[in-house]
Amino acid sequence: MKEHTPEFLDDLKVIIERHDEEEAKKAIADLHPADIAELYQDLDLEEAEFLYKLLDDETAADVLMELDEDDRHKLLSDMTAEDIARQVVHLDTDDAVDIIQELDADERDEILAQIDDVEQAGDIIDLLQYDEDTAGGLMSTEMIVVNENWSMPQCIQEMRRQAESLDDIYYVYVVDNDYRLLGVLPLKKMLTHPSVSKIKHVMETDPIVVKTDTPIDDLTLDFEKYDLVAMPVVDSIGRLVGQITVDDVMDEAREQSERDYQLASGLSGDVDADDSVLAQTRARIPWLLIGIASGILASVILSTFESQLAAVTTLALFIPIIGGTGGNVGVQASAIVVQGLANGSLDIKEFASQLGKEVLIGLLNATIIAGVVFLYNLVMLPGEFAVTLSVAVSLFAVVMFATILGTVVPLTLEKLKINPALATGPFIQISNDIVGLIIYVQIATFFLKIFSN
């Protein structure tokens, strides 16, 4: 296989510039579809289209699936419905649905009308009805299905027939005459029971299944929990309608992880490094403007504290510590909760117990942090006991508030069906900055009045 080196890319661009189709075909002949898709990131649209048109339909379909969504959209926009349909037929139904979902309704209908295989077109239409964030929207209909009443020789013969149209075989599903899922037939049983009278006598019953309306997040946890490579999908009355494979789940988990990371970083949209300047600006600016607003609010709060700061300038030195500590503690607490919700180790039903646990952790952290700073200031600021006490008590209160906020917010968001990853980003940081400053101002004012009398 050719290595994707700068030299190889330069040679390929020269070949494309000469419009040498034969040389171009030779250059990419040994490349995996994923490697061809990676090449497209370094080619302009015209070069990518030239290369893409040289691929056979099956390879072109695989490359299409491997492309970044934006790059794929650019290629699709310049393709006819007939071209798209000719490639879609080489994809599994779940992948075909992913492609077609990116197009508008008129284009979808035109492409589906171009698919000669009525059964495949019907399967795609059925899958398009499901929410893309559920098991039904992620499943494919390609799988091997046998009847419980078949003999082993009949089962093997039917499996061979069905396998001709499949790329991979994960499980053999056993259904009744109404297509209700009854069990799974292990391949080992086929070898050890070659003459069994009926499949139902050797199948494994009660397989782990998922319903079409199950959210993808729950589905990901099941795959991890049971170490599955595939999972059958059933409708509300238990009929087998499809299967989900581990590669699809991994793709979804990666995309969800990217979305959560961006949300926690203060990005309001799904963006990539190669997106346009305008697109990235739109994604970044909302939280930046909110940050500016919180900064203005902080200056207003400090203005009410102006006389105290003028009289005791040392107080101003600890404002960054108060804000920074509160923000760090809040992000830590929320990150633990969000991680627990994501991997299933924490359930929303455990709201009270988790809050109680975090309060205890907060008390320990607050005591240690306040104690260290109190002792430091006691030594370094002799004669300014009011400041020493104000900072220590403020830090204790801020750490406790940040711990509780960082725990309650993601749990509440989860209960409201809002992505709790929002709680690990600027939301918590800004909230703690403002509230921490208010706490510091009020406590400092209180102690300054006491010690000035």
N, C-alpha and C positions, 0 to 999 in steps of 0.2 A: 504493500500500500504506500502511495506517495505521501510524503510528509508535507504538511501545510506550512511551508517556509516562505519568507519574504521573496526569495529567489523564484520559488515555484509560482507565487502569485504574480510577480512581474512578468514571468514568461507567459503565463496564462493570459494576462492582459494584452500582451503583444499579439498573441494568437487571435484573441477576440477582435482586436483592432484590425487585423488582416481579414477578418471574417472567414477564417480557415476552419470550416466545420469539422473536417476529418481530424485535424490535429487537436482541436478542442475536445472532441469525443475521446480521443486517445488519452488526453491529459487527465480527464476525470473518470476514466473507465474503471479504475480500481478504487475509487473513493466511495466510502459509505455515504448514504443519503444525509446523515447528520454532518459529515465533513463538507459535503457540497453546500449544505445550508449555511455552514459557518463561513464558507468562501463568500457568500452573498453579502456578508456584512462589510466586506472590503471592496465590493464592486458597486458601480453606480447602477441605476435602474436599467439603462440600456444594455450594459454588459451582462447584468443578471438575466434579463429577458432573452438575450442571445443564447446564453448557456442553457437556460431552462428549456428552450424549444428544441434542444438537441437530445433531451432525455426521453426515454421511452415512457409510456403512460404510467406504468407501475412505479418506476423510480421517481418520476415527477411527482406522483401522489405522495410518496414517502418524504421527498424533499419538502413538499408543501407543508406537511405536518411538522417538520423539524424547524421550519422558519420561525423567526420572531413574528409576533402578530402584526406589527406595522409593516415589515417586509412582505409578509404574506398578503396583506391587504393591497399593497402596491401591485403585486403580480396579478392578483385576482381581478383588480380593476381594469386590467388591459387584456383579460381573457374573455372569450365568448362563453356563453352558457354551455354550448356543445363541448368546448374544450374542458371546462370544469367538470361536467358530467362524465366525460370519458375517463377522467382521472379519479373522480370520487368512487366509481364502481370498484376500484382496486383497494379501497380502504375498508377497514372494519366500520360497522355502522356508527359506533360511538365517535370515531375520528371523522367520518363523513358529516355527522351532525355538527361537530365542532367547526368544520369548514363552512357549512351552509348557514350556521347561526350568525356568522359574521356579515352576511349579506342581507339586503333588504328583502321585504316580502315578495316583491315582483320577481327579483332575481332568483329567489328560492324556488318559486313555482316554475319558472322557466327551466331551471336546472333539473328539477325533479321530473319534469315532462320529457327531458332528454334521456333519462335513464331507462334503458330497454328492459332491464330486469325488474318486473313489476313487484315481485316479492321484496327485493332489496329497497326499492323506492318506498314501498308501504312501510317497511321497518323504519326507515329514516323519518317518514312522516309521523309514525307513532312516537318515536323518541323525541321529536321536536315539541311534542305536547308537554313534556315534563320540564319542571324547573331545573335549570342547569346546575343549581347548587344542591340537588338531591341525588340519591342513588339512581333514580330513573333517568336523570339527565346525563349520568356518567356511564351507564351500562352499555354493553354491546349485546347484540342478539346472536353472534356467532358462538356456538358451543355444541357439544355432542350430547344428545338427549336420547335415552332409550326407554322402552316401556317395561314396566315391572313384570309383565307376563311373558316377555320374550325369553327364549332359551339362550344359553351362552353362544352357540354357533350363530343363531339369528342375530344376536346382539353384536357380535364381532363383525358380521357381514355389513350390518347397518352402520357401525362405527367407521368402517373403511369407506363407505360411501360418503358419509358426512365429513370425514376428515379431509377429503380431497379439496374442499373449499376453505380449509382453515390453515392458518400459519402456525398456530400453537395449540396444543391440547393440554388443559390443566386438570379438569375433572370430567367424569362421565356422570351426567345427572339422570336419575331414575324418576319417571313420572307415572301417574295412573292414566286411565283412558280420558280423563277430563283435564289432563296436563297439569295436575297438581303435583308439586314436588314432594317426593316421598323419601328420597335418600341419594346417596352417592355410591357409585360402583368403583371400588379401588382397582387399579390395574393388576395388583397382586392377586386378587380374587379371580381374575380372568385366567391367570396362569395356573393357579392351584385348584380351580374348579371348572375345568374345560367342558364338562358334560352336564353341568347342573341343569335341572329341568326348567327352572324359572329364575330370572334375575332377582326377584324380590326375596329369595331365600338366602342370598349372599350379600346383598347391598347393606351399606351402613346407614342406619336410619337417623333421624333428627339432626340433619346437617345444620351448620350455622348459616343462617339466611339473613337477608336484609330486605325491607320493604321499599317500594319505589319512592315513597315520600320521606325516607330517612335522610336527614341532613348529612352532607359530606363530612363535616367535622366528626360526627358520631361514627361514621363509616371508617374513617381513618383510624380511630381508636380501636375498633374491632379488629382491623387487620393487624395492628401492632399487638394487641392483647392475645390473639389466637395464632399468630405467626402464619397467616394465610397467604396463598399466592393468588387465589381467586375466591369469589363469593357469589353464590346464586342470588338473584333478585326475584322476588315474588310480588304479586299484586295483593290486594286486600283480602282475597279469598284463597291465597296460597298457590296460585297458578304460577309456574315458572315463566318469566318474561325475558330474562337476560342474565348476564353475569358481569361482574366487575373484576378486573385483574389488578394485580399489585402495581404494575407500571403506571396505570391510570391514577391510582391512589397516590403514588409518589409524586407524580406531576402536580396533582391538586394540592398536596401537602406543601410542596416547594412554593407554589404560587401563593398559597395562604400565608406561608412564612414570610415571603417577600412583602405581601400586602401589610401584614402586621408590623414588620420592621419599619416600613415606610410610614405607617400610621404613628408608630411610637416615636419616629424621628420628626414628626410634624409635617409630613407631606400629605396633602389632602386628596391626591389622586395617584393612580398607578402609573409611574413613570420609569423610564430606563435611561441609562447614561447617554444613549444615542438619540434620545428624543430631542425635538427642536427647542430652541431657547425659549420661545413663547410657551410651549407646553410645560416645560420645567418651571418657568416662572409662575404660571397659573397654579401649579401644584404646591409651590413653596410659599407664596406670598400670604395666604390667609393667616397661618399661624404667626408669621413674622409681624403682620399688622396687629394681631392680637397681643403679641409680645410688646410692641410699641405702646399699645393702649395700656397694658399693665405697667409699663415703665412710667408712663405719664401719671397713672394713678398712684404709683409709689412716690413720685415726686410731690404729689398733692399731700399724701400722708406725712411725708417728711417736713413739708412746709408748716404743718401744725405743730411740729416738734422743734421748730427753728430756734426758739428761745433757749430750750434746754441744750440743744447742740452747741449753741453759741457760748453758753455758760460752761458746759462740760464737753469740750471737743473730743475727748477720749471716746465718748459714746459712738461717734461716727466710725471709729476704726473697726467696730465689730458688726457693722451692718452687713458686709459681705459674708461673714461667718454665719450669721443668723440665716440669711437667705439661702446660702449654699448648702448648709447642713440640712435645713428643712427639705430642700429639693432632692438632695441625695437620699435621705431617709424615705421620702415618699415614693421615689422611683424604685428603690430597693423593695419596699413592701409590695407595691403594685406589681412589680416584675415577678415576684414569687407567686402571687395569686394568679396572675395571668398564665404563667407557666403551668401551674397546677390545674387550672381550668382546661388548658389546651391538651395536656397529656392524660387527663382523666384522673389524676391523683387527688383532685379536689372537686367536690360536688357543691352545687349551689345550695343544697340542703344543709351543708355544714357551715352556713353563714356565721351563726353565733359562736360555734367552737373555734373557727378560724380567727374571728375577731378577737375572742378571748386570748388565744395563743399569741396573736400579734401584739395585743396590749401588754402582755407579760414581757415579750421581747422588747417592746418599746420602752417599758419601765427600766429594764436593764441597760439598754443603750443610752437612754436619757440620763440615767444616774451616772454612768461612766463618763459620758461626754461632758455633762455639766460639772462633775467633780474634777475632771482634768483641767478644764478651763478655769474653774474657780480657784484651784491651787496655783495655776500659772499666774493668774491676775493678782492673786493675793501676794505673790512674791514680786511680780514685775510692776505692780501699780500700788505701791504703799501709799496710804493716805487717801485712796479713792475706793473705799469699801462699798459705796453706793453703786459705783460702776461695776465692781467685781460681782456684787450680788445680783444686779440687774441682768448682766450677761448670762450668769449661770442659771438663774431661774428662767430667763427667756429661752435659753437653749433647751432646758428640760421641757418646758411647755411646747416649744416648737417641734421637738422630736416626737412627743406624744401625739400632737395634732397631726403631724405628717404621717406617722405610722397608722393612725386610725383612718385618715383620708385615703392613704394608699391601699388600704385593705377594703374599705367600704365601697369606694368608687368602682373598681373593676367588678366586684360581686354584684353591685346594683346594676351596672351596665349589662352584665351577663343575664340577670333576671329580666331586664327590659329588652333582651334580644338585640343588644347593640354590641358591636365588637369591643371586648374589654381591653384590647391592645391600645385603644385610645387613651387609657388611664396611665400608660407607662411613658407617655411623651410629654409634650409641652403643657398639656392640661394640668397635670399634677405639679410640674415645675412652677408654672405661673401662679397656680392657686397657693402653693406653699410660700412663694416669694411675697405675695401680697399679705396673706394672713400672718406670716411670720413677722413681717415688718410691723403690722398692727399690734401684734402681741408684744414685740420688743418696745415699741413706743409707749404702750400703756403700762407695762411693768417698770420701765425705766422712769417714767413720770411719777409712778407711785413711790418707788424707793427714793428718788431724789427729793420728793416732798418730805418723806419721813426723816431722812438724814440731814435735811436743811434746817429742821426745827431744833 
